[in-house]
Amino acid sequence: MKTWKLVSGILSIVLFVLVSFQSCAAGISNTLEENGEMGGTAGLIVALMLLAGGIVSICTRKGGKSGNIALIVLFGLGALIGFTLAGSYADLSIWSSWCLICAVLALVALIKGRKKEE
């Protein structure tokens, strides 16, 4: 799981840059069109969750129950917000899927860590 946490942390930080730029563009587009969608704002929140989750993932890759719980919360919130508020911003569903995958794998790491302790 150490390798997964390092790789997912680095990918999440790189995706933060991409998602934040796309979300700014989507937010400007939503404002100019006055369509009432929240895809740009939701994308920025997902981007921040990706950044925070990536940093936590890299910092806690050597183990620890609390690190996995923090990853589940951060990536889970990012997935929930992204799927809920995506609207017509289809790329946000992809980034939210990445958050969901990371949250599920953090849950797997948490369960595997408990079984090792027993």
DSSP file (Angstrom, degrees, kcal/mol; ACC not computed):
  #  RESIDUE AA STRUCTURE BP1 BP2  ACC     N-H-->O    O-->H-N    N-H-->O    O-->H-N    TCO  KAPPA ALPHA  PHI   PSI    X-CA   Y-CA   Z-CA
    1    1 A M     >        0   0    0      0, 0.0     4,-2.5     0, 0.0     5,-0.2   0.000 360.0 360.0 360.0 -20.3    0.0    0.0    0.0
    2    2 A K  H  >  +     0   0    0      1,-0.2     4,-2.1     2,-0.2     5,-0.2   0.926 360.0  47.2 -60.8 -43.0    3.0    2.3    0.4
    3    3 A T  H  > S+     0   0    0      1,-0.2     4,-2.8     2,-0.2     5,-0.2   0.913 111.1  51.5 -65.8 -42.2    3.5    2.4   -3.3
    4    4 A W  H  > S+     0   0    0      1,-0.2     4,-3.1     2,-0.2     5,-0.3   0.922 109.6  49.8 -60.6 -43.9   -0.2    3.1   -4.0
    5    5 A K  H  X S+     0   0    0     -4,-2.5     4,-1.9     1,-0.2    -1,-0.2   0.898 112.9  46.5 -64.5 -39.2   -0.3    6.0   -1.5
    6    6 A L  H  X S+     0   0    0     -4,-2.1     4,-2.3    -5,-0.2    -2,-0.2   0.949 116.7  43.2 -66.4 -48.5    2.8    7.6   -3.1
    7    7 A V  H  X S+     0   0    0     -4,-2.8     4,-2.8     1,-0.2     5,-0.2   0.929 116.2  46.8 -64.9 -45.7    1.6    7.2   -6.7
    8    8 A S  H  X S+     0   0    0     -4,-3.1     4,-2.3    -5,-0.2    -1,-0.2   0.861 111.6  53.1 -66.9 -33.3   -2.0    8.3   -5.9
    9    9 A G  H  X S+     0   0    0     -4,-1.9     4,-2.0    -5,-0.3    -1,-0.2   0.931 111.7  44.1 -64.7 -45.4   -0.7   11.2   -3.9
   10   10 A I  H  X S+     0   0    0     -4,-2.3     4,-2.2     2,-0.2    -2,-0.2   0.929 115.4  48.3 -65.7 -44.9    1.5   12.4   -6.8
   11   11 A L  H  X S+     0   0    0     -4,-2.8     4,-2.8     1,-0.2    -2,-0.2   0.883 110.3  52.4 -63.1 -37.9   -1.3   11.9   -9.4
   12   12 A S  H  X S+     0   0    0     -4,-2.3     4,-1.7    -5,-0.2    -1,-0.2   0.895 109.4  48.5 -66.0 -39.2   -3.8   13.7   -7.2
   13   13 A I  H  X S+     0   0    0     -4,-2.0     4,-1.1     2,-0.2    -2,-0.2   0.901 113.4  47.1 -68.0 -39.6   -1.5   16.7   -6.9
   14   14 A V  H  X S+     0   0    0     -4,-2.2     4,-1.4     1,-0.2     3,-0.4   0.912 111.5  51.2 -66.2 -41.8   -0.9   16.8  -10.6
   15   15 A L  H  X S+     0   0    0     -4,-2.8     4,-3.3     1,-0.2     5,-0.3   0.809  99.0  67.2 -65.4 -28.6   -4.7   16.4  -11.2
   16   16 A F  H  X S+     0   0    0     -4,-1.7     4,-2.4     1,-0.2    -1,-0.2   0.918 101.1  47.8 -55.4 -44.3   -5.2   19.3   -8.8
   17   17 A V  H  X S+     0   0    0     -4,-1.1     4,-1.9    -3,-0.4    -1,-0.2   0.938 115.4  44.0 -63.2 -47.5   -3.6   21.6  -11.3
   18   18 A L  H  X S+     0   0    0     -4,-1.4     4,-2.3     1,-0.2    -2,-0.2   0.933 115.9  46.3 -64.0 -47.6   -5.6   20.3  -14.3
   19   19 A V  H  X S+     0   0    0     -4,-3.3     4,-2.7     1,-0.2     5,-0.2   0.883 110.6  52.9 -66.0 -38.9   -8.9   20.3  -12.4
   20   20 A S  H  X S+     0   0    0     -4,-2.4     4,-2.1    -5,-0.3    -1,-0.2   0.911 111.0  46.1 -66.3 -40.6   -8.5   23.7  -11.0
   21   21 A F  H  X S+     0   0    0     -4,-1.9     4,-2.0    -5,-0.2    -2,-0.2   0.924 115.0  47.2 -65.8 -43.3   -7.8   25.3  -14.4
   22   22 A Q  H  X S+     0   0    0     -4,-2.3     4,-2.5     1,-0.2    -2,-0.2   0.892 111.9  50.9 -63.7 -38.9  -10.7   23.4  -16.0
   23   23 A S  H  X S+     0   0    0     -4,-2.7     4,-2.7     2,-0.2    -1,-0.2   0.869 107.1  52.7 -69.8 -36.2  -13.0   24.4  -13.1
   24   24 A C  H  X S+     0   0    0     -4,-2.1     4,-2.2     2,-0.2    -1,-0.2   0.926 111.9  46.5 -63.0 -42.6  -12.0   28.1  -13.5
   25   25 A A  H  X S+     0   0    0     -4,-2.0     4,-2.3     2,-0.2    -2,-0.2   0.908 113.5  48.4 -65.3 -41.2  -12.9   27.9  -17.2
   26   26 A A  H  X S+     0   0    0     -4,-2.5     4,-2.7     2,-0.2    14,-0.3   0.886 110.7  51.8 -66.6 -38.0  -16.2   26.1  -16.4
   27   27 A G  H  X S+     0   0    0     -4,-2.7     4,-2.1     2,-0.2    -2,-0.2   0.907 110.6  47.1 -64.7 -41.7  -17.0   28.7  -13.7
   28   28 A I  H  X S+     0   0    0     -4,-2.2     4,-2.6     2,-0.2    -2,-0.2   0.912 112.9  50.0 -64.6 -41.9  -16.4   31.6  -16.1
   29   29 A S  H  X S+     0   0    0     -4,-2.3     4,-2.4     1,-0.2    -2,-0.2   0.912 110.3  49.7 -62.9 -42.8  -18.5   29.8  -18.7
   30   30 A N  H  X>S+     0   0    0     -4,-2.7     5,-1.2     1,-0.2     4,-1.1   0.886 112.5  48.4 -63.0 -38.2  -21.3   29.3  -16.3
   31   31 A T  H  <5S+     0   0    0     -4,-2.1    -2,-0.2     2,-0.2    -1,-0.2   0.919 112.6  46.8 -68.6 -43.8  -21.2   32.9  -15.2
   32   32 A L  H  <5S+     0   0    0     -4,-2.6    -2,-0.2     1,-0.2    -1,-0.2   0.875 116.9  43.4 -66.9 -36.7  -21.2   34.2  -18.8
   33   33 A E  H  <5S-     0   0    0     -4,-2.4    -1,-0.2    -5,-0.2    -2,-0.2   0.664  96.3-143.9 -81.0 -15.7  -24.1   31.9  -19.8
   34   34 A E  T  <5 +     0   0    0     -4,-1.1    -3,-0.2    -5,-0.2    -4,-0.1   0.909  49.0 145.2  50.7  48.5  -26.0   32.6  -16.6
   35   35 A N      < -     0   0    0     -5,-1.2    -1,-0.1     2,-0.1    -4,-0.1   0.488  59.7-124.7 -95.1  -4.2  -27.2   29.0  -16.5
   36   36 A G        +     0   0    0     -6,-0.4     2,-0.1     1,-0.2    -5,-0.1   0.577  58.9 144.6  76.3   9.2  -27.2   28.7  -12.7
   37   37 A E        -     0   0    0     -7,-0.2    -1,-0.2     1,-0.1     3,-0.2  -0.466  42.4-155.0 -81.6 155.5  -24.9   25.6  -12.7
   38   38 A M     >  +     0   0    0     47,-0.3     4,-2.8    -2,-0.1     5,-0.3   0.126  58.3 115.9-113.4  17.6  -22.4   25.1   -9.9
   39   39 A G  H  > S+     0   0    0      1,-0.2     4,-2.1     2,-0.2   -12,-0.2   0.856  76.2  49.9 -59.5 -38.8  -19.9   22.8  -11.9
   40   40 A G  H  > S+     0   0    0    -14,-0.3     4,-1.8     2,-0.2    -1,-0.2   0.925 114.0  43.9 -67.5 -44.4  -17.1   25.3  -11.8
   41   41 A T  H  > S+     0   0    0      2,-0.2     4,-1.9     1,-0.2    -2,-0.2   0.913 114.1  50.1 -66.2 -43.0  -17.4   25.9   -8.0
   42   42 A A  H  X S+     0   0    0     -4,-2.8     4,-2.6    43,-0.2    -1,-0.2   0.884 108.4  54.5 -62.4 -37.9  -17.8   22.2   -7.4
   43   43 A G  H  X S+     0   0    0     -4,-2.1     4,-2.5    -5,-0.3    -1,-0.2   0.884 106.1  51.2 -63.6 -38.9  -14.7   21.5   -9.5
   44   44 A L  H  X S+     0   0    0     -4,-1.8     4,-2.2     2,-0.2    -1,-0.2   0.894 110.6  48.8 -65.5 -38.1  -12.6   23.9   -7.4
   45   45 A I  H  X S+     0   0    0     -4,-1.9     4,-2.2     2,-0.2    -2,-0.2   0.925 111.8  48.6 -66.2 -43.3  -13.7   22.1   -4.2
   46   46 A V  H  X S+     0   0    0     -4,-2.6     4,-2.3     1,-0.2    -2,-0.2   0.900 109.9  53.1 -61.5 -40.3  -12.9   18.8   -5.8
   47   47 A A  H  X S+     0   0    0     -4,-2.5     4,-2.3     1,-0.2    -1,-0.2   0.912 108.8  48.8 -61.9 -42.4   -9.5   20.2   -6.8
   48   48 A L  H  X S+     0   0    0     -4,-2.2     4,-2.8     1,-0.2     5,-0.2   0.885 110.6  50.7 -65.1 -37.6   -8.8   21.3   -3.3
   49   49 A M  H  X S+     0   0    0     -4,-2.2     4,-2.8     2,-0.2     5,-0.2   0.869 109.1  52.2 -66.8 -35.7   -9.8   17.9   -2.0
   50   50 A L  H  X S+     0   0    0     -4,-2.3     4,-2.4     2,-0.2    -2,-0.2   0.918 111.7  46.2 -64.1 -42.9   -7.4   16.3   -4.5
   51   51 A L  H  X S+     0   0    0     -4,-2.3     4,-2.3     2,-0.2    -2,-0.2   0.950 116.3  43.5 -64.5 -49.1   -4.6   18.5   -3.3
   52   52 A A  H  X S+     0   0    0     -4,-2.8     4,-2.5     1,-0.2     5,-0.2   0.920 116.0  48.2 -63.7 -43.3   -5.2   17.9    0.4
   53   53 A G  H  X S+     0   0    0     -4,-2.8     4,-2.7    -5,-0.2    -1,-0.2   0.884 110.5  52.0 -64.9 -38.4   -5.7   14.2   -0.2
   54   54 A G  H  X S+     0   0    0     -4,-2.4     4,-2.1    -5,-0.2    -1,-0.2   0.909 111.2  46.6 -64.1 -42.2   -2.6   14.0   -2.3
   55   55 A I  H  X S+     0   0    0     -4,-2.3     4,-2.4     2,-0.2    -2,-0.2   0.931 114.8  46.3 -66.0 -44.9   -0.5   15.7    0.4
   56   56 A V  H  X S+     0   0    0     -4,-2.5     4,-2.2     1,-0.2    -2,-0.2   0.902 110.9  54.1 -63.6 -40.6   -2.0   13.5    3.2
   57   57 A S  H  < S+     0   0    0     -4,-2.7    -1,-0.2    -5,-0.2    -2,-0.2   0.908 111.9  43.3 -60.9 -43.4   -1.5   10.4    1.0
   58   58 A I  H >< S+     0   0    0     -4,-2.1     3,-0.9     1,-0.2    -1,-0.2   0.909 115.7  48.3 -69.1 -41.5    2.2   11.1    0.5
   59   59 A C  H 3< S+     0   0    0     -4,-2.4     3,-0.3     1,-0.2    -2,-0.2   0.805 118.4  38.8 -70.6 -29.4    2.8   12.1    4.2
   60   60 A T  T >< S+     0   0    0     -4,-2.2     3,-1.5    -5,-0.2    -1,-0.2   0.091  77.6 115.2-108.9  23.1    1.1    9.0    5.6
   61   61 A R  T <   +     0   0    0     -3,-0.9   -56,-0.2     1,-0.3    -1,-0.2   0.728  66.8  65.6 -68.6 -20.4    2.2    6.4    3.2
   62   62 A K  T 3  S-     0   0    0     -3,-0.3    -1,-0.3     1,-0.3     2,-0.2   0.505 116.1 -87.1 -82.5  -2.3    4.2    4.4    5.8
   63   63 A G    <   +     0   0    0     -3,-1.5    -1,-0.3     1,-0.2     4,-0.1  -0.747  60.2 144.5 131.6-177.1    1.1    3.5    7.7
   64   64 A G     >  -     0   0    0     -2,-0.2     4,-1.2    -3,-0.1    -1,-0.2   0.238  45.2-124.2 109.8 128.6   -1.2    4.6   10.4
   65   65 A K  H  > S+     0   0    0      1,-0.2     4,-2.0     2,-0.2     5,-0.2   0.876 108.5  57.2 -67.4 -38.9   -4.9    4.3   10.9
   66   66 A S  H  > S+     0   0    0      1,-0.2     4,-2.3     2,-0.2    -1,-0.2   0.848 102.6  54.6 -65.8 -34.2   -5.5    8.0   11.2
   67   67 A G  H  > S+     0   0    0      2,-0.2     4,-2.1     1,-0.2    -1,-0.2   0.902 108.6  48.0 -65.1 -41.2   -4.0    8.7    7.8
   68   68 A N  H  X S+     0   0    0     -4,-1.2     4,-2.3     2,-0.2    -2,-0.2   0.886 110.8  51.3 -66.9 -38.1   -6.3    6.3    6.1
   69   69 A I  H  X S+     0   0    0     -4,-2.0     4,-2.2     2,-0.2    -2,-0.2   0.918 109.8  49.9 -64.4 -42.1   -9.3    7.8    7.8
   70   70 A A  H  X S+     0   0    0     -4,-2.3     4,-2.8     1,-0.2     5,-0.2   0.891 110.5  50.4 -62.9 -39.0   -8.3   11.3    6.7
   71   71 A L  H  X S+     0   0    0     -4,-2.1     4,-2.5     2,-0.2     5,-0.5   0.905 108.9  51.5 -65.1 -41.4   -7.9   10.0    3.1
   72   72 A I  H  X S+     0   0    0     -4,-2.3     4,-1.8     1,-0.2    -2,-0.2   0.920 113.9  44.5 -60.8 -43.4  -11.4    8.4    3.2
   73   73 A V  H  X S+     0   0    0     -4,-2.2     4,-2.5     2,-0.2     5,-0.2   0.948 117.1  43.7 -67.7 -48.9  -12.9   11.7    4.5
   74   74 A L  H  X S+     0   0    0     -4,-2.8     4,-2.1     2,-0.2    -2,-0.2   0.959 121.2  37.7 -63.3 -53.1  -11.0   14.0    2.0
   75   75 A F  H  X S+     0   0    0     -4,-2.5     4,-2.4    -5,-0.2    -1,-0.2   0.858 115.6  55.1 -70.3 -33.1  -11.5   11.9   -1.1
   76   76 A G  H  X S+     0   0    0     -4,-1.8     4,-2.6    -5,-0.5    -1,-0.2   0.914 108.9  47.3 -64.4 -42.4  -15.0   10.9   -0.1
   77   77 A L  H  X S+     0   0    0     -4,-2.5     4,-2.8     2,-0.2     5,-0.3   0.912 111.4  51.6 -63.2 -42.5  -16.0   14.5    0.2
   78   78 A G  H  X S+     0   0    0     -4,-2.1     4,-2.2    -5,-0.2    -2,-0.2   0.913 112.6  45.4 -60.4 -42.9  -14.4   15.3   -3.1
   79   79 A A  H  X S+     0   0    0     -4,-2.4     4,-2.7     2,-0.2     5,-0.3   0.919 113.9  49.0 -66.5 -44.0  -16.3   12.4   -4.8
   80   80 A L  H  X S+     0   0    0     -4,-2.6     4,-2.0     2,-0.2    -2,-0.2   0.937 115.2  42.6 -62.6 -48.3  -19.6   13.3   -3.1
   81   81 A I  H  X S+     0   0    0     -4,-2.8     4,-2.4     2,-0.2    -1,-0.2   0.908 115.6  50.5 -65.4 -42.2  -19.4   17.0   -4.0
   82   82 A G  H  X S+     0   0    0     -4,-2.2     4,-0.6    -5,-0.3    -2,-0.2   0.931 113.9  42.1 -63.9 -46.7  -18.2   16.2   -7.5
   83   83 A F  H  < S+     0   0    0     -4,-2.7     3,-0.3     1,-0.2     4,-0.3   0.865 117.5  48.4 -68.6 -34.8  -20.9   13.7   -8.4
   84   84 A T  H  < S+     0   0    0     -4,-2.0     3,-0.2    -5,-0.3    -2,-0.2   0.909 122.2  28.9 -72.7 -42.4  -23.7   15.8   -6.8
   85   85 A L  H  < S+     0   0    0     -4,-2.4   -47,-0.3    -5,-0.2   -43,-0.2   0.193  83.8 109.3-108.1  16.1  -22.9   19.2   -8.4
   86   86 A A    ><  +     0   0    0     -4,-0.6     3,-2.0    -3,-0.3    -1,-0.2   0.896  42.8 166.9 -63.4 -41.5  -21.3   18.2  -11.7
   87   87 A G  T 3  S-     0   0    0     -4,-0.3    -1,-0.2     1,-0.3    -2,-0.0  -0.429  74.0 -18.6  63.2-131.3  -24.2   19.4  -13.9
   88   88 A S  T 3  S+     0   0    0     -2,-0.1     2,-1.7     1,-0.1    -1,-0.3   0.428 110.7 105.2 -88.3   1.4  -23.2   19.5  -17.5
   89   89 A Y    X   +     0   0    0     -3,-2.0     3,-1.2     1,-0.2     4,-0.5  -0.620  48.5 177.9 -82.5  83.7  -19.5   19.6  -16.5
   90   90 A A  T >>  +     0   0    0     -2,-1.7     3,-1.1     1,-0.3     4,-0.8   0.778  70.0  65.0 -65.7 -30.1  -18.9   15.9  -17.6
   91   91 A D  H >> S+     0   0    0      1,-0.3     4,-1.9     2,-0.2     3,-0.5   0.811  90.4  67.1 -63.2 -27.9  -15.2   16.0  -16.8
   92   92 A L  H <> S+     0   0    0     -3,-1.2     4,-2.3     1,-0.3    -1,-0.3   0.815  93.4  58.7 -64.3 -28.8  -16.0   16.5  -13.1
   93   93 A S  H <> S+     0   0    0     -3,-1.1     4,-1.7    -4,-0.5    -1,-0.3   0.856 104.9  50.8 -66.3 -34.1  -17.5   13.0  -13.0
   94   94 A I  H <X S+     0   0    0     -4,-0.8     4,-1.8    -3,-0.5    -2,-0.2   0.937 112.4  44.7 -67.7 -46.7  -14.1   11.6  -14.1
   95   95 A W  H  X S+     0   0    0     -4,-1.9     4,-1.9     1,-0.2    -2,-0.2   0.857 112.5  52.5 -67.7 -33.9  -12.2   13.5  -11.4
   96   96 A S  H  X S+     0   0    0     -4,-2.3     4,-2.4     2,-0.2    -1,-0.2   0.854 105.7  55.1 -68.1 -34.1  -14.9   12.5   -8.8
   97   97 A S  H  X S+     0   0    0     -4,-1.7     4,-2.6     2,-0.2    -2,-0.2   0.898 105.7  51.7 -64.3 -40.1  -14.4    8.9   -9.9
   98   98 A W  H  X S+     0   0    0     -4,-1.8     4,-2.4     2,-0.2    -2,-0.2   0.916 109.6  49.9 -61.7 -42.7  -10.7    9.2   -9.2
   99   99 A C  H  X S+     0   0    0     -4,-1.9     4,-2.3     1,-0.2    -2,-0.2   0.913 110.9  49.7 -60.6 -42.4  -11.6   10.5   -5.7
  100  100 A L  H  X S+     0   0    0     -4,-2.4     4,-2.5     2,-0.2    -2,-0.2   0.905 109.6  50.7 -65.0 -41.7  -13.9    7.6   -5.1
  101  101 A I  H  X S+     0   0    0     -4,-2.6     4,-2.4     1,-0.2    -1,-0.2   0.922 111.8  47.8 -60.9 -44.4  -11.3    5.1   -6.2
  102  102 A C  H  X S+     0   0    0     -4,-2.4     4,-1.9     2,-0.2    -2,-0.2   0.884 111.5  50.6 -65.3 -38.2   -8.8    6.7   -3.8
  103  103 A A  H  X S+     0   0    0     -4,-2.3     4,-1.9     2,-0.2    -2,-0.2   0.912 111.4  47.9 -65.6 -42.4  -11.3    6.7   -1.0
  104  104 A V  H  X S+     0   0    0     -4,-2.5     4,-2.2     1,-0.2    -2,-0.2   0.911 111.8  49.3 -65.9 -41.7  -12.2    3.0   -1.5
  105  105 A L  H  X S+     0   0    0     -4,-2.4     4,-2.2     1,-0.2    -1,-0.2   0.841 109.0  52.8 -68.1 -31.3   -8.5    2.0   -1.7
  106  106 A A  H  X S+     0   0    0     -4,-1.9     4,-2.1     2,-0.2    -1,-0.2   0.872 108.4  51.1 -67.9 -35.9   -7.9    3.9    1.6
  107  107 A L  H  X S+     0   0    0     -4,-1.9     4,-2.4     2,-0.2    -2,-0.2   0.902 109.3  50.3 -65.0 -41.2  -10.7    2.0    3.1
  108  108 A V  H  X S+     0   0    0     -4,-2.2     4,-2.8     2,-0.2     5,-0.2   0.915 110.5  49.7 -61.8 -43.3   -9.1   -1.3    1.9
  109  109 A A  H  X S+     0   0    0     -4,-2.2     4,-2.1     1,-0.2    -2,-0.2   0.880 110.1  51.4 -63.5 -37.8   -5.8   -0.2    3.4
  110  110 A L  H  X S+     0   0    0     -4,-2.1     4,-1.7     2,-0.2    -2,-0.2   0.918 112.4  45.2 -64.9 -43.8   -7.6    0.6    6.7
  111  111 A I  H  X S+     0   0    0     -4,-2.4     4,-1.9     2,-0.2    -2,-0.2   0.906 113.1  49.9 -68.0 -41.6   -9.2   -2.8    6.8
  112  112 A K  H  X S+     0   0    0     -4,-2.8     4,-1.7     1,-0.2    -1,-0.2   0.876 108.7  53.9 -63.7 -36.2   -5.9   -4.6    5.9
  113  113 A G  H  X S+     0   0    0     -4,-2.1     4,-1.5    -5,-0.2    -1,-0.2   0.873 107.5  50.4 -65.7 -37.1   -4.2   -2.6    8.6
  114  114 A R  H  X S+     0   0    0     -4,-1.7     4,-1.4     1,-0.2    -1,-0.2   0.893 108.2  52.2 -66.4 -40.1   -6.7   -3.8   11.2
  115  115 A K  H  < S+     0   0    0     -4,-1.9    -1,-0.2     1,-0.2    -2,-0.2   0.836 107.1  53.0 -67.8 -31.8   -6.3   -7.4   10.2
  116  116 A K  H  < S+     0   0    0     -4,-1.7    -1,-0.2     1,-0.2    -2,-0.2   0.880 106.9  52.6 -67.5 -37.4   -2.5   -7.2   10.6
  117  117 A E  H  <        0   0    0     -4,-1.5    -2,-0.2     1,-0.3    -1,-0.2   0.823 360.0 360.0 -67.8 -31.1   -2.9   -5.8   14.1
  118  118 A E     <        0   0    0     -4,-1.4    -1,-0.3    -5,-0.1    -2,-0.2   0.473 360.0 360.0 -81.0 360.0   -5.2   -8.7   15.1
